[in-house]
């Protein structure tokens, strides 16, 4: 499996064999300008490739597959995930607000009960 890359810095194109990235015999580096992916990102990418290869091998018993992924497709997924995370955070904030309101109501109820007790005495 080969992967075609286009460098964002110099716009040069190059191709790398996925197995070489997985094995670590090839680095994710532009041969034209020397731009490199951060080590942690390159490692995560090679781990993901290894997992993809493993899963495709398992699927090969039932299906053959051809895969094309464009950066734009991935960017759209990232935007959707960010939107989902933001809405999850909003929901969490709403829950906290409701809990605060409940706490305030309980405090008011407690104050009223305390006043009644004082009046009874």
C-alpha positions as CSV (number, residue, x, y, z in Angstrom):
1,X,0.0,0.0,0.0
2,X,1.5,3.3,-1.0
3,X,0.5,6.8,0.2
4,X,0.8,9.9,-1.8
5,X,1.7,13.1,0.1
6,X,1.7,16.7,-0.8
7,X,3.9,18.9,1.3
8,X,2.0,21.9,2.8
9,X,5.3,23.9,2.9
10,X,6.7,23.5,-0.6
11,X,3.7,21.8,-2.4
12,X,6.0,19.1,-3.5
13,X,4.5,15.6,-3.9
14,X,6.0,12.3,-2.9
15,X,5.0,8.7,-2.3
16,X,5.8,6.4,0.6
17,X,5.1,2.8,1.2
18,X,2.9,2.3,4.2
19,X,4.8,-0.8,5.3
20,X,8.0,1.2,5.4
21,X,6.3,3.8,7.7
22,X,5.0,1.0,9.9
23,X,8.4,-0.6,10.1
24,X,10.1,2.7,10.7
25,X,12.5,2.2,7.8
26,X,11.1,5.4,6.2
27,X,10.4,8.7,7.9
28,X,7.5,11.0,7.1
29,X,9.6,13.7,5.6
30,X,9.4,15.8,2.4
31,X,12.2,14.9,0.1
32,X,12.0,18.3,-1.5
33,X,12.3,20.7,1.4
34,X,12.9,18.5,4.4
35,X,9.7,19.3,6.3
36,X,9.0,16.6,8.9
37,X,6.0,15.5,10.8
38,X,6.4,15.7,14.6
39,X,7.7,12.4,16.0
40,X,4.5,11.8,18.1
41,X,2.3,12.4,15.1
42,X,4.3,10.2,12.8
43,X,4.2,7.4,15.4
44,X,0.5,7.7,15.9
45,X,0.1,7.7,12.1
46,X,2.2,4.5,11.7
47,X,0.2,2.8,14.5
48,X,-3.0,3.7,12.8
49,X,-1.7,2.3,9.5
50,X,-0.7,-0.9,11.2
51,X,-4.2,-1.2,12.7
52,X,-5.8,-0.4,9.4
53,X,-3.7,-3.1,7.7
54,X,-4.7,-5.6,10.4
55,X,-8.4,-4.9,10.0
56,X,-8.2,-5.0,6.2
57,X,-6.5,-8.4,6.4
58,X,-9.4,-9.6,8.6
59,X,-11.9,-8.3,6.2
60,X,-10.1,-9.9,3.2
61,X,-11.7,-13.2,4.1
62,X,-15.1,-11.8,3.0
63,X,-14.3,-8.7,0.9
64,X,-11.6,-7.1,-1.1
65,X,-11.1,-3.4,-0.5
66,X,-9.7,-0.3,-2.2
67,X,-9.3,2.8,-0.1
68,X,-8.9,6.4,-1.1
69,X,-8.8,9.1,1.6
70,X,-8.5,12.8,0.8
71,X,-7.4,15.3,3.4
72,X,-10.6,17.3,2.8
73,X,-12.6,14.2,3.9
74,X,-10.6,14.0,7.2
75,X,-10.9,17.7,7.8
76,X,-14.7,17.5,7.5
77,X,-14.7,14.6,10.1
78,X,-12.5,16.7,12.4
79,X,-14.9,19.6,12.2
80,X,-17.9,17.3,12.9
81,X,-16.0,15.8,16.0
82,X,-15.2,19.3,17.3
83,X,-18.8,20.4,16.9
84,X,-20.0,17.2,18.8
85,X,-17.4,17.9,21.5
86,X,-18.6,21.5,21.8
87,X,-22.3,20.4,22.1
88,X,-21.3,17.7,24.7
89,X,-19.6,20.5,26.7
90,X,-22.7,22.7,26.4
91,X,-24.8,19.8,27.6
92,X,-22.5,19.3,30.6
93,X,-22.7,23.0,31.4
94,X,-26.5,22.9,31.2
95,X,-26.6,20.0,33.7
96,X,-24.3,21.9,36.0
97,X,-26.6,24.9,35.8
98,X,-29.6,22.8,36.6
99,X,-27.8,21.3,39.6
100,X,-27.0,24.8,40.8
101,X,-30.6,25.8,40.5
102,X,-31.7,22.7,42.4
103,X,-29.2,23.5,45.1
104,X,-30.5,27.1,45.4
105,X,-34.1,25.8,45.6
106,X,-33.1,23.4,48.4
107,X,-31.4,26.3,50.2
108,X,-34.6,28.3,49.9
109,X,-36.7,25.4,51.2
110,X,-34.3,25.0,54.1
111,X,-34.4,28.7,55.0
112,X,-38.3,28.6,55.0
113,X,-38.3,25.6,57.2
114,X,-35.8,27.2,59.6
115,X,-38.0,30.4,59.8
116,X,-41.1,28.3,60.6
117,X,-39.2,26.5,63.3
118,X,-38.1,29.8,64.8
119,X,-41.7,31.1,64.7
120,X,-42.9,27.9,66.5
121,X,-40.5,28.4,69.3
